[in-house]
Amino acid sequence: MKLQGVHKKRLWYVMLVGLAVLITLDLYNAVALNNSKSYQLLHPVSQVKRDPPTPETTVAVVRTNTPGIPNPVDPDKLGKAITTQQVEQLVRHAVALIGGMDKVVKPDDKLVLIKPNWVIADRSGSGSITDQRVVRAVVKLVYEANPNAEIVVADGPGGWIDAGYAAQYKHNARVVDGLTLNGYRAMVDELLSDPTMPGLKLRLGDLNVPIVETIQVKVPNGGWYQDVYWTHRLVRDADVLIQVPVMKVHGTRITGGLKNNIGIGPGSRYGWSKSGLDHNPAVIDKVIVDLAAISGTDLIVIDAVTALEKAYTTANGSPLYRNMIIAGHDIVAVDTVMARLMGFNPEDISHLQMAALSGLGIGDLERINIVGETIESAAYLFQKNIMHQDWLGRSKEGQSNRFWTMYLSKTEIDPTTIPTPGKNGWTEVLYASDDFIDISKAFPGQLGKYYYAFTKFSVAESQKAELRVGSSTHIKVWIDGKLVHNYGALIRRHVMPNDVIPITLEQGEHTLLVEIGNGTFNLTIAEPVPNNVPQPQYRDRYEGTRVHGLKFYL
């Protein structure tokens, strides 16, 4: 008997050691994935540019007085008094305008994953998270398209963890029953008891846990930041993925369909704050685009019933009762329209332009058919992000132009030079994945005194504008061969922007040349702040938006 006990103890010891080894190897693998960081700044456009799945797409924008809405009501007067029935009418009309749910959910689909934004534990309708009334309407539409499909509503929230998992994982999140607080548990109970939806297969899920349900998935065509990520098996197994984010500003300037994919990175792998997904402002946009490529979203329904300006939670943000739904099948196009409806220039949103360059969708408004409302009828100028001050302007200022051809020289060149990319020492067209552009990265191991970047731009109409420039060292800027800016000091702290120069733009095409020492720079051409901003006492929160209709190109 004692001998058997010894053998049993040894067996348990071996099993425990083996389990520890497996866990260690698994954690090592997870860490190794995040250590394969790609801080590559400059990317040849010829290597990263891909065509979108379709040459054009449709995005619906619906408010409570859009033609086709039963019993229309002025959305601005309605404010926060909108009802569940009115929210459902918005969702139904928006999805109908883009072809209906039957176009997305097919009769043979087994699993439909609906991914809202549950980033913090907050009440539904606050603007911090997706309003459960929007998800409720989406669930009904999915059921009507395929009553036999299993429907899972799930996110991987970064700000809270359920008490049932809190003791199992290391975390720094708030321990709370977030799904009771945000109303989603009650929503599921009510829908399951709805006699008009017999046989409904609906449940809530958590994309953070358990760790045994997480898998490694490769980024199609390779990633910007890394090629393999952890995600939850629900993301892989779902026949249909529907994103239901909420319209907000963020450190990434906006958060919509693309940014919502941060939630598919499991907290059990990356931490509940998702800090294991690199949030350095130089690369966070790469991570967003990689995860969006993995998720393969089929439908986006943006909750703009209550939106947030200034920040991404109500702790610092202010709610805006827009009483609006935005819907489409192209995640890039939907976010492009959303950005414009917030008063921003979509070409200022780094992850949005990177996703368009990668072929995840259409980022050109001229190729997006907007139905329901128009941009002019539904837009409102949001205050920009007031948080993330350590991002040196990246979270607020419109992004720098990212497309350049570059040159290294020991002597100054003629500022009227119009180079051909890839010829006579100039690089092929390069895409800079961060606003803080270092030309020396294009010439590793080479020495020179003057670093040059050249591009072209077109202007739709003549107007006043601002040349907004930042640099860590001396810099000159020429437009059409004319010197418009000259900063001569050798060193300074680079922020976006360091310098703002009033200029007058003439309609037509122009050249732009930058000369800098060995350091970093950013440059954009922005709209002056309008006189009629909603909060004139905070004019600085509206600065730095690229001129609408201005196009950089090479």
C-alpha positions in Angstrom: 0.0 0.0 0.0 2.8 2.4 0.9 4.6 1.5 -2.4 1.5 2.3 -4.4 1.1 5.6 -2.6 4.7 6.5 -3.5 4.1 5.6 -7.1 0.9 7.7 -7.1 2.8 10.6 -5.6 5.5 10.3 -8.3 2.9 10.0 -11.0 1.2 13.2 -9.8 4.6 14.9 -9.5 5.5 13.9 -13.1 2.1 15.1 -14.3 2.4 18.4 -12.5 6.0 19.0 -13.9 4.8 18.1 -17.4 1.9 20.5 -17.1 4.2 23.2 -15.8 6.5 22.6 -18.8 3.6 22.8 -21.2 2.4 26.0 -19.7 5.9 27.5 -19.7 6.4 26.6 -23.3 2.9 28.0 -24.2 3.6 31.3 -22.4 7.1 31.4 -24.0 5.4 31.1 -27.3 3.0 33.9 -26.5 5.9 36.1 -25.4 7.9 35.2 -28.4 5.1 36.3 -30.7 5.0 39.8 -29.0 8.8 40.1 -29.1 8.9 39.7 -32.9 8.1 43.4 -33.0 8.1 45.2 -36.4 9.1 48.8 -35.9 10.0 49.1 -39.6 9.1 52.7 -40.5 9.4 52.8 -44.3 7.7 50.3 -46.6 7.9 50.2 -50.4 4.4 50.9 -51.7 5.0 48.3 -54.4 5.2 45.6 -51.7 2.3 46.6 -49.5 -0.4 48.0 -51.8 -3.2 45.6 -52.6 -6.6 46.1 -54.3 -9.8 46.1 -52.3 -12.2 43.2 -52.7 -14.6 45.3 -54.8 -14.1 48.5 -56.8 -17.0 50.3 -55.0 -19.3 49.8 -52.1 -22.4 51.1 -50.3 -22.7 52.6 -46.8 -26.0 53.4 -45.1 -26.3 56.4 -42.7 -29.7 56.5 -41.0 -31.1 58.9 -38.4 -34.5 59.1 -36.7 -35.8 61.4 -39.4 -34.3 59.7 -42.5 -36.9 59.0 -45.2 -38.3 55.5 -44.7 -38.2 55.6 -40.9 -41.7 55.2 -39.4 -42.9 58.2 -37.4 -39.8 60.3 -38.1 -38.5 62.5 -35.3 -35.9 65.2 -35.3 -32.8 63.4 -33.9 -31.3 66.5 -32.4 -34.4 67.3 -30.5 -34.9 63.7 -29.5 -31.6 63.6 -27.6 -31.2 60.7 -25.1 -35.0 60.0 -25.1 -34.7 57.6 -28.0 -36.7 54.3 -27.4 -35.7 50.7 -28.0 -38.3 50.6 -30.8 -36.7 53.6 -32.5 -33.3 52.1 -32.2 -34.5 48.9 -33.9 -36.1 51.0 -36.7 -32.7 52.6 -37.3 -30.9 49.3 -37.5 -33.5 47.7 -39.7 -33.6 50.5 -42.1 -29.8 50.8 -42.3 -29.3 47.1 -43.0 -32.1 47.1 -45.5 -30.5 49.9 -47.4 -27.4 47.9 -48.0 -29.2 44.7 -49.1 -30.6 43.2 -46.0 -29.3 40.6 -43.5 -30.1 37.8 -46.0 -27.1 39.1 -48.0 -24.8 38.4 -45.0 -26.3 35.4 -43.1 -27.0 32.4 -45.4 -29.3 29.4 -44.7 -26.4 27.0 -44.1 -24.4 29.3 -41.7 -24.1 27.5 -38.4 -22.4 30.2 -36.1 -22.8 34.0 -36.2 -20.5 36.0 -33.9 -21.7 39.5 -33.0 -18.9 41.6 -31.6 -19.8 44.7 -29.7 -17.5 47.1 -27.7 -17.5 46.3 -24.0 -14.2 48.0 -23.3 -15.3 49.1 -19.7 -18.1 48.1 -17.4 -20.6 50.8 -18.0 -24.3 51.2 -18.6 -25.7 50.7 -22.0 -26.3 54.0 -23.8 -23.5 55.8 -22.1 -21.4 56.1 -25.3 -18.5 54.2 -23.7 -19.8 50.8 -24.9 -22.1 49.5 -27.6 -25.8 50.1 -26.7 -27.4 46.7 -26.1 -30.5 48.0 -28.0 -28.4 48.1 -31.2 -27.2 44.5 -30.7 -30.7 43.4 -29.8 -31.9 44.6 -33.2 -29.0 42.9 -35.0 -29.8 39.6 -33.2 -33.4 39.8 -34.4 -32.3 40.4 -38.0 -29.9 37.5 -37.9 -32.6 35.2 -36.5 -35.0 36.3 -39.2 -32.4 35.5 -41.9 -31.5 32.1 -40.3 -33.5 30.9 -37.3 -31.3 27.8 -37.0 -28.0 29.6 -36.6 -26.3 29.8 -33.2 -25.7 33.5 -32.3 -22.9 34.4 -29.9 -22.5 38.0 -28.6 -19.0 38.4 -27.4 -16.1 40.8 -26.8 -12.8 40.7 -25.0 -13.2 43.7 -22.7 -10.0 45.4 -21.6 -11.3 47.2 -18.5 -13.1 44.5 -16.5 -13.1 40.8 -15.7 -15.9 38.6 -14.5 -15.6 37.3 -10.9 -15.7 33.7 -12.2 -12.4 34.2 -14.0 -10.7 36.8 -11.8 -8.9 34.2 -9.6 -7.7 32.2 -12.6 -5.7 34.8 -14.4 -3.3 37.6 -13.6 -4.9 40.9 -14.4 -5.2 44.5 -13.5 -8.9 44.9 -14.4 -11.9 45.8 -12.4 -13.7 42.6 -11.1 -17.4 43.1 -11.8 -20.4 41.5 -13.5 -20.1 43.8 -16.5 -22.8 42.0 -18.5 -25.4 42.7 -15.8 -24.3 46.3 -15.5 -24.4 46.9 -19.2 -27.7 45.2 -19.7 -26.6 42.4 -22.0 -27.7 39.6 -19.6 -31.2 41.0 -19.4 -31.2 41.5 -23.2 -30.5 37.8 -23.8 -33.1 36.7 -21.2 -35.7 38.8 -22.8 -35.0 37.6 -26.3 -34.9 34.0 -25.3 -38.4 34.4 -23.9 -39.7 36.2 -26.9 -42.6 34.1 -28.4 -41.9 35.6 -31.8 -38.4 33.9 -31.9 -39.0 30.2 -31.1 -35.9 28.1 -31.0 -33.6 31.1 -30.8 -30.0 29.9 -30.1 -28.4 32.9 -28.3 -25.7 33.2 -25.7 -23.1 35.6 -24.4 -19.3 34.9 -24.7 -16.0 36.2 -23.5 -13.2 36.5 -26.1 -10.6 36.9 -23.3 -11.1 33.4 -21.8 -10.6 30.6 -21.2 -7.0 30.3 -22.3 -7.6 26.8 -23.6 -10.1 28.3 -26.2 -7.4 30.6 -27.6 -5.6 29.8 -30.9 -2.9 31.2 -33.0 -3.9 32.6 -36.4 -1.8 33.9 -39.3 -2.4 37.2 -40.8 -3.5 36.7 -44.5 -0.7 37.9 -46.7 1.5 38.6 -43.7 1.1 41.3 -41.1 2.4 44.9 -40.6 3.5 44.3 -37.1 3.8 40.5 -36.9 2.5 37.5 -38.9 0.8 35.5 -36.1 -1.6 36.5 -33.3 -3.6 34.9 -30.6 -7.4 35.1 -30.9 -10.4 33.2 -29.6 -11.6 30.1 -31.5 -15.0 31.8 -31.9 -13.4 34.3 -34.2 -12.0 31.4 -36.4 -15.1 29.2 -36.2 -17.7 31.8 -36.9 -19.3 31.5 -40.4 -20.3 35.2 -40.1 -18.7 38.0 -38.0 -20.7 41.2 -37.4 -18.9 44.1 -35.8 -21.1 46.4 -33.7 -18.8 49.1 -32.4 -19.7 52.5 -31.0 -18.6 55.9 -32.5 -15.9 57.5 -30.4 -12.7 59.5 -30.5 -9.6 57.8 -29.2 -5.8 57.9 -29.0 -5.9 56.5 -32.5 -8.0 59.6 -33.4 -11.2 57.5 -33.9 -12.4 54.1 -32.9 -14.9 52.3 -35.1 -15.0 49.0 -36.9 -11.3 48.6 -37.4 -10.3 49.5 -33.9 -13.0 47.2 -32.5 -10.8 44.3 -33.5 -8.5 44.9 -30.5 -11.1 43.0 -28.6 -10.4 39.8 -30.5 -7.0 39.6 -28.8 -7.6 37.5 -25.7 -6.8 39.0 -22.3 -5.6 35.6 -21.2 -2.8 36.0 -23.7 -2.3 39.7 -23.9 -3.4 41.0 -20.5 -6.7 42.6 -19.8 -5.5 46.1 -20.8 -4.3 44.4 -24.0 -0.9 45.8 -23.3 0.6 42.7 -24.7 -0.7 44.0 -28.0 1.9 46.7 -28.5 0.2 50.1 -27.8 3.2 52.2 -28.7 1.7 55.0 -30.9 4.3 54.2 -33.5 2.9 50.8 -34.1 -0.6 50.5 -32.6 -2.2 51.2 -36.0 -0.3 48.2 -37.5 -1.7 45.9 -34.8 -5.2 47.2 -35.5 -4.9 46.5 -39.2 -3.4 43.0 -38.6 -6.2 42.0 -36.3 -8.8 43.4 -38.8 -7.3 41.2 -41.5 -7.6 38.2 -39.2 -11.2 38.8 -38.2 -12.5 39.0 -41.8 -15.6 41.1 -40.8 -18.8 40.5 -42.9 -21.0 43.3 -41.7 -20.4 46.5 -39.6 -23.3 48.2 -37.8 -21.9 51.3 -36.0 -23.8 52.4 -32.9 -23.9 56.2 -33.2 -27.0 56.5 -31.1 -24.8 58.0 -28.3 -21.3 58.8 -29.4 -18.4 60.2 -27.4 -16.1 63.2 -28.2 -12.9 64.2 -26.3 -12.2 60.6 -25.1 -13.2 57.0 -25.4 -15.0 56.6 -22.0 -17.3 58.9 -20.1 -14.6 59.4 -17.5 -13.2 62.1 -19.7 -15.4 62.1 -22.8 -18.7 63.9 -23.4 -21.7 62.1 -24.9 -23.2 63.3 -28.2 -26.7 62.1 -28.9 -26.5 61.6 -32.6 -29.3 59.0 -32.8 -27.8 57.4 -35.9 -26.7 54.1 -37.3 -24.0 53.5 -39.9 -23.9 50.2 -41.7 -22.0 48.5 -44.5 -20.1 45.4 -45.6 -16.7 47.1 -46.2 -15.1 47.9 -42.8 -12.7 50.5 -44.3 -15.5 52.3 -46.1 -17.8 52.3 -43.0 -15.0 53.8 -40.9 -14.2 56.3 -43.7 -17.8 57.5 -43.6 -17.9 57.5 -39.8 -14.7 59.7 -39.7 -16.3 62.2 -42.1 -19.5 62.2 -40.1 -17.4 63.2 -37.0 -16.0 66.2 -39.0 -12.6 64.6 -39.5 -10.7 63.9 -42.7 -10.5 60.1 -43.2 -7.0 60.7 -44.6 -5.9 61.8 -41.1 -6.7 58.4 -39.6 -3.5 56.3 -39.8 -5.0 52.8 -39.3 -7.8 53.6 -41.8 -5.4 54.6 -44.5 -3.1 51.6 -43.7 -6.1 49.3 -44.0 -7.1 50.8 -47.4 -3.5 50.5 -48.6 -3.5 46.8 -47.6 -6.7 46.1 -49.6 -9.0 45.5 -46.7 -11.5 47.9 -48.1 -12.2 51.2 -49.8 -11.0 54.4 -48.2 -11.9 56.8 -51.1 -15.2 58.6 -50.5 -15.6 59.0 -54.3 -16.0 55.2 -54.5 -18.4 54.9 -51.6 -22.1 55.2 -52.4 -23.7 56.8 -49.3 -27.4 56.1 -48.9 -30.0 57.3 -46.4 -28.5 60.6 -45.1 -25.7 62.6 -46.7 -22.4 63.7 -45.1 -23.7 67.2 -45.1 -27.0 66.4 -43.5 -25.6 64.1 -40.7 -22.1 65.4 -39.9 -21.2 67.0 -36.6 -17.8 68.4 -35.7 -16.4 66.3 -32.7 -13.8 67.7 -30.3 -10.6 65.7 -30.8 -9.0 63.5 -28.2 -7.8 65.3 -25.1 -6.0 62.3 -23.6 -2.8 60.5 -24.6 -0.7 63.6 -24.1 2.5 61.4 -24.1 1.8 60.5 -27.8 3.3 63.9 -28.8 0.4 65.0 -30.9 -0.3 61.7 -32.7 -3.7 61.3 -30.9 -5.0 64.8 -32.0 -3.1 66.2 -34.9 -4.1 65.0 -38.4 -1.6 62.4 -39.6 1.5 63.5 -41.6 1.7 62.8 -45.3 3.0 59.2 -45.5 3.9 58.8 -49.2 7.4 60.1 -50.2 10.3 59.6 -52.4 13.6 60.2 -50.5 17.1 61.3 -51.3 20.4 61.6 -49.4 23.0 64.2 -50.5 26.3 65.7 -49.3 25.3 69.0 -50.8 22.1 70.9 -51.1 20.0 70.3 -54.2 18.0 72.6 -56.4 14.6 73.1 -54.6 12.8 73.2 -58.0 13.9 69.6 -58.6 11.0 67.3 -59.6 12.4 63.8 -59.2 11.2 60.5 -60.6 10.8 57.9 -57.9 13.4 55.1 -58.3 15.7 57.2 -60.5 19.0 59.0 -60.0 19.4 58.1 -56.3 15.8 58.8 -55.3 14.0 55.9 -53.6 10.9 54.2 -55.0 7.7 55.5 -53.5 7.8 54.7 -49.7 5.0 54.6 -47.2 5.9 55.8 -43.7 3.9 53.8 -41.1 4.3 56.5 -38.4 4.0 60.3 -38.3 7.6 60.7 -37.0 9.4 60.2 -40.2 13.2 59.5 -40.2 14.6 59.7 -43.8 17.8 58.1 -42.7 16.0 54.8 -42.4 15.8 54.7 -46.2 19.6 54.8 -46.4 21.0 52.4 -43.7 24.7 52.6 -43.4 25.0 55.7 -45.7 26.3 59.1 -44.6 25.2 62.4 -45.9 24.4 66.0 -44.7 21.1 66.7 -46.3 18.0 64.4 -46.2 15.2 65.1 -48.7 11.6 64.0 -49.0 9.5 64.9 -52.1 5.8 64.5 -52.9 3.1 66.1 -54.9 -0.4 67.3 -53.9 -3.5 68.6 -55.6 -6.1 71.0 -54.2 -9.7 71.0 -55.2 -10.2 74.8 -54.7 -8.2 77.8 -53.7 -8.3 78.6 -49.9 -6.4 79.7 -46.8 -4.7 76.8 -45.0 -2.0 76.0 -42.4 1.3 74.2 -43.1 1.8 72.3 -39.8 5.3 71.0 -39.4 7.2 69.2 -36.6 10.9 68.2 -36.5 13.7 67.3 -34.2 16.2 69.3 -36.1 16.6 72.0 -38.7 14.1 71.8 -41.6 13.2 73.6 -44.8 10.0 73.3 -46.8 9.4 74.4 -50.4 6.1 74.4 -52.2 6.4 74.7 -56.0 10.1 75.6 -55.5 9.3 78.5 -53.2 10.6 78.4 -49.6 7.7 78.6 -47.2 9.3 77.4 -44.0 12.9 77.5 -42.5 13.7 76.4 -39.0 17.4 76.6 -38.3 18.2 75.2 -34.9 20.0 71.9 -34.7 17.9 70.2 -32.1 14.5 70.5 -30.4 11.8 68.3 -29.0 9.7 67.0 -31.9 5.9 67.3 -31.3 3.0 67.5 -33.7 3.2 70.3 -34.6 6.2 72.5 -33.7 5.4 75.2 -36.3 2.2 76.5 -37.9 2.6 78.6 -41.0 -0.4 80.3 -42.6 -0.4 79.7 -46.4 -2.7 80.3 -49.4 -3.4 77.3 -51.5 -4.2 77.7 -55.2 -6.4 75.2 -57.0 -4.5 72.6 -59.0 -1.4 70.5 -58.7 1.7 71.3 -56.6 5.1 70.0 -55.6 6.5 69.8 -52.0 10.1 69.3 -51.0 11.4 68.8 -47.5 15.1 69.2 -46.5 16.1 68.1 -43.0 19.2 67.1 -41.0 19.5 63.7 -39.5 16.3 63.6 -37.4 12.6 63.2 -37.6 9.8 65.3 -39.1 6.1 65.4 -39.8 4.1 67.6 -42.2 0.5 68.2 -43.1 -1.6 70.9 -44.7 -4.6 71.7 -42.6 -7.9 73.6 -42.5 -8.0 76.7 -40.4 -10.3 76.2 -37.4 -13.8 77.3 -38.5 -15.4 80.2 -36.7 -18.5 78.3 -35.9 -17.1 75.4 -34.0 -19.5 73.8 -31.4 -17.3 74.7 -28.5 -15.4 77.9 -29.4 -13.7 78.1 -26.0 -11.8 75.0 -27.0 -10.6 76.0 -30.5 -7.4 74.0 -30.1 -9.4 70.8 -29.9 -10.5 71.3 -33.5 -7.0 72.1 -35.0 -4.9 70.1 -37.4 -7.5 68.5 -39.8 -6.1 68.0 -43.2 -7.7 70.2 -45.9 -10.7 68.3 -47.3 -10.1 67.6 -51.0 -6.3 67.9 -50.7 -4.6 64.8 -52.1 -1.0 63.8 -51.6 0.3 61.5 -54.4 3.3 60.3 -56.3 
